[in-house]
Every structure is written in structure tokens, then in C-alpha cells.
Amino acid sequence: MAVLGRQMCHRLSFSILFFVLIQSNVIAYQFQVGNLQAWNIPTSTDPKVYTNWPKKLNFKIGDSLLFLYPPSEDSVIQVTKESYDTCNLKDPILYMNNGNSLFNITSPGVFYFTSGVSGHCEKSQKLQISVFAADGSLPLPPSSAPGGALADSAPSYPTVFGGIPSGPAGKSSSSSSTVEVSVLITAGIGVLIWGLVGGKM
Ligand SMILES: *[C@@H]1O[C@H](CO)[C@@H](O)[C@H](O)[C@H]1NC(C)=O
């Protein structure tokens, strides 16, 4: 009896361990940029909001960034590092202006954003995030592409996940909402591993 009990205990702790490990990789987060209700020029109370906000966060593939703002007042563009540094608003990689803009992280790398409104970038309305690959590496952005090769290939980028049907737009949420489906997946995997580990013991 006691032996059986200990085995059960081992199995249980194994599956809990895997639960935790897998869950941290599977759950996708939606980050509300700056935890702000409005993506805008930083206010004097928090002039470095877009520099400081990403520092405490760990972005990964599958997560998304939610930029909220009144569409009449602002917009979001994804730009190259060069354009980010020089506040060049021309030929952005991606342009979003519906006020409820979701940027889906589909690859590792460094991503640069600013406002599409002239003058806002210069006033520090710019955001840079780093997304590490599963192996911990950080692919560098292609160095200044000659002949605008980057701009030519860019339009296909945002449509990578475009075909997946989703709920109506405007379903916003607070700073980080978990994707509930992943909990089910995790539970399933956990049970599976419990079975596998149990079989060997
Ligand atoms: C990100 O994904 C959501 C939901 O699938 C979609 O509505 C949205 O258009 C995507 N964003 C971009 C920039 O493609």
C-alpha cells in the first residue's frame, strides 16, 4: 500500500512539473501596450512609458500587442530599425489605424513601432520589443536592405495568421488575458505525460 502511494505521489509531482513547464510555453498573452487606454505621445507624468514598459515583460511567439487609441487621433506603424531611429514614417512594414490594433508576434526578432502621425515619433511615442527564439537566441533584423528589398517583401507579413477565423473585433481585454484553450491542451498533455511516466515506473 505504502509503495503504491509513493508511486502515485511521484507520478503526480512529475505531471505537475510538466504542467508548469508546458503551460509557460503554451499560454499566449495579449499585452496592452504601456498598460495604457490610449497609445499616444507620453505624458509628462510618465515620459519614458514606452521605454520602460517592455523591460519587465517577456514576449514570445504567439503573444500579441494591443494598441488602443481613438482612431481619429493616432495610428500604429511597424518600421525598420533605421526608420525607428530617424523617425522616418515613409514605407512602414505595417500600418494599423483602426484604434484597436493587434500585432501578432509570429517570429523571433526585434520589432519597432511608432505612431503614424507626423511629429509623434520625435516625442518618444515609439516602442521596441525583443522576442527571443525558443533556443534563447535573438535574430538580428536584416541590415539595411539594399534597393528596398525589405519593403517589397513586407506586405505579406501581417497576413500570416490572417486566415484564422476569430471573434468580432473590439473584444478587448486588460493587460494580459490568457487563452483558455491552452489550459485544456495543457491538461491533456499533462494527463498524457502522467500516463507515460507512470508506465515506466
Ligand atoms: C492578429 O490576429 C488577430 C486575430 O487573429 C487579427 O484579427 C488581426 O488582424 C491580426 N493582426 C494583424 C496585424 O494581422
PDBQT file of the ligand as one rigid body, heavy atoms in Angstrom, charges set to zero:
ROOT
HETATM    1  C1  LIG A 301      -3.737  39.448 -35.360  1.00  0.00    +0.000 C 
HETATM    2  O1  LIG A 301      -4.651  38.408 -35.124  1.00  0.00    +0.000 OA
HETATM    3  C2  LIG A 301      -5.990  38.840 -34.963  1.00  0.00    +0.000 C 
HETATM    4  C3  LIG A 301      -6.818  37.642 -34.566  1.00  0.00    +0.000 C 
HETATM    5  O2  LIG A 301      -6.495  36.531 -35.338  1.00  0.00    +0.000 OA
HETATM    6  C4  LIG A 301      -6.460  39.530 -36.241  1.00  0.00    +0.000 C 
HETATM    7  O3  LIG A 301      -7.782  39.998 -36.073  1.00  0.00    +0.000 OA
HETATM    8  C5  LIG A 301      -5.546  40.679 -36.556  1.00  0.00    +0.000 C 
HETATM    9  O4  LIG A 301      -5.904  41.264 -37.781  1.00  0.00    +0.000 OA
HETATM   10  C6  LIG A 301      -4.098  40.222 -36.616  1.00  0.00    +0.000 C 
HETATM   11  N1  LIG A 301      -3.238  41.371 -36.775  1.00  0.00    +0.000 N 
HETATM   12  C7  LIG A 301      -2.528  41.596 -37.877  1.00  0.00    +0.000 C 
HETATM   13  C8  LIG A 301      -1.722  42.827 -37.875  1.00  0.00    +0.000 C 
HETATM   14  O5  LIG A 301      -2.536  40.833 -38.834  1.00  0.00    +0.000 OA
ENDROOT
TORSDOF 0
